[in-house]
Amino acid sequence: MDKLPPDHAMPLPAAAFPIPVDARRQARSLYWRGWGVTQVAAELGLKRTTVAAWKQRDGWDKAPSLNRIDDALECRLNTLIGKEAKTGADYKELDALMRALTATARVRRYEAPGGHEGDLNPKVANRNAAPKKPAPRDHFTTEQVEQLEAIFEEELFAYQRDWWAARRKRTRMILKSRQIGATWYFAREALLDALRGGGNQIFLSASKAQAHIFRGYIIQFAARAGVKLQGDPIVLSADTIPTGEPAAELIFLGTNARTAQGYHGNFYFDEFFWTYGFEELNKVASAMAMHKRWRRTYFSTPSSVAHQAHGYWTGERRNRRLRKVDRVTIDTGHARLAAGVLCEDRVWRQIVTIEDAAARGCDLFDLDELRVEYAPDEFANLLLCQFVDDSLSAFKFNELQRATVDAAVDWRDVDLLSPRPVGEREVWAGYDPQESEDGDNAALVIALPPDGPAGKFRLIERHQLRGADFQAQAEFIVKVLARYRCTYLGIDANGVGAAVWQLLRDRVRGVVKIDYSLEAKAAMVMKAQHSFARGRVEFDAGWIDLQSSFLSIKKALTASGRHVTFRASRSEEVGHADLAWAAMHIFINEPLDGQRRAGMTMEILGGEEAGAAGDAAGGAGAPGWPGARLGGERAGWRRARLRLRRSRAGARTPPVDRPARMLAQRPLVRAAAATRRAGARLPCLAAPQLGDPAQGQFDRRVARPGLADRSRDAAARGAGLSRLR
């Protein structure tokens, strides 16, 4: 013992200490294996109250069975793994326990979010690995149809429930306010009807683009049940369609419905009071629903009493074909039709104003604000379902209707979805600014100009702004016009428009300031009337707001009562008809007669004598022309050229090989060695559309040489020449 090294109080290695036991975990394990609390406490040398507290606090009795199995597997596996000499039975047990542990992991994956049967059985995943048969396109299961029906029922307003209750009526005719959800509702109604075996559904509108509003609503509605609809027309299949019934088609038609005689089914005629040629279109539409199983639904905001559909609404057209004793009188007043009535001619009619919609649950509007935004007559027409008497309007409704086209079909050279809708062709634009944040809307209209006196103004894009200051208005115009090569932009320069014009004059090409006056307004209205009367304007038939805007302009006397002017019927403080005035800013850029104002180029070749003669005759080097003086201080001949370059304003015609007698509406003058002398007259550069009778021509005076000078000019002709070309 004396040979042992001295004790220097060095710590013993960790392996020399006994392994600590987690008594709490061991107590839980024993309890889960069936031991009682008292037995566990006695086995581990603990107080019974301590074990009971652990049991209560950790919720041993509430633990899922999978946790208990994992604990038992862990204990047994650790025991077998720690055994030094293992027998064959031990290895078999280890293998079985590991498989059991793997099974518990699969169960946990199955119970987790997104778990499926393949997590429990790998063979299921192998079966699904084979190529699958593609799911049917545009197909609805019974569960999906029921889901859509529940959504449809939940989101209806009370007046839309009236339409649903009357869905089995053969003919429905609804006069409704704008933006109360009629197109939205009938798109859903038609889809659900088709899914329940109702057959084909045909949607007819003034233009193809407007008909596709139905299509957009239907696609959005189907997507809420997880179905992605495609195609035009859309061909539906569903588990709810009765056996033997063919798949239903959803067909979307514009004004090209004249070629749709082969279709058959229920049809919905949207905005039929704003469709040009209603009589002809309705013959085709009614023929599509001639079978007794099909239904017809007409719905629209009212337009003019002169529209062809007005007689259908009042029943007068039916009476014209009957004997007097067989005629019926139909009360189409709002008081009778507010709740929907099956009238004497077996047509179910209803009138739903914006006030009716608000009273029956539609909370999407602020009526007080709308009364400020719209003129009384336009509010009554578009929102209170009252017809317009266009005999008081400056523009005739039938002429406006004749200008409508189906832009998506008829204008093959315009693609508004493209970054450059018309390529590099020039466009003209008109802007009617917003007077204040609380005033009327601002309006921007873009048009392709006519190619000549017989060409047409094609209005391709329109926008309205509200609540924007002058800088926001200017930025919006720049952003929209960035897609085009705009060569003219007419802006009303009164009020806020003056600030908008100042911001744009250096940023947009061809900005023209329009100062409103009685003469200017009269000229713009006359030009627009002339263009509509001769069929020189085209716009999409879905632009109901533009038509309504023109109809709201009426003749009126000024405050003095001495002059006639044009205004929209609203209070004097607030403007109106913004889209119409913006469009007229475009029309007036062309001369009233539609003729092109050709440019002029004058080239003068002469010497000192010619220059002196010019000075004596006209007070300038070039007779009668400012800023072009020929001759000089040095001897010999000197050549100077004065060019008058025609602007791009005005209608374009093929060039003519003859001396031009007129200048452009906005000529640009460039002269060499320009000097200004007394007596020279400058061109009048006022905007031609503001009452200038000469339509932007120069007010010029050309001096002619005297008889004494003519012989001298003839002698010098070999050396100098004055010519006008």
Secondary structure, 3 states (H helix, E strand, C coil): CCCCCCCCCCCCCHHHCCCCCCHHHHHHHHHHCCCCHHHHHHHHCCCHHHHHHHHHHHCHHHCCHHHHHHHHHHHHHHHHHHCCCCCHHHHHHHHHHHHHHHHHHHHHHHHCCCCCHHHCCHHHHHHHCCCCCCCCCCEECHHHHHHHHHHHHHCCCHHHHHHHHCCCCCEEEEEECCCCCHHHHHHHHHHHHHHCCCCCEEEECCCHHHHHHHHHHHHHHHHCCCCCCCCCCEEEEECCCCCCCCCEEEEEECHHHHHCCCCCCEEEEECHHHCCCHHHHHHHHHHHCCCCCCCEEEEECCCECCCCCHHHHHCHHHHHCCCHHHCCCCCCCHHHHCCCEECCCCCEEEEECHHHHHHCCCCCCCHHHHHHHCCHHHHHHHCCCCCECHHHECCCHHHHHHCEECHHHHCCCCCCCCCCCCCCCEEEEEEECCCCCCCCCEEEEEEECCCCCCCCEEEEEEEEECCCCHHHHHHHHHHHHCCCEEEEEEEECCCHHHHHHHHHCCCCCCEEEECCCHHHHHHHHHHHHHHHHCCCEEEECCCHHHHHHHHCEEEEECCCCCCEEEEECCCCCCCCCHHHHHHHHHHCCCCCCCCCCCCEEEEEEECHHHHHHHHHHHCCCECCECCCCCCCCCCCCEEEEEEEECCCCCCCCCCCCCCCCCCCCCCEEEECCCCCCCCCCCCCCCCCCCCCCCCCCCCCCCCCCCHHHHHHHHHHHHCCEEEEC
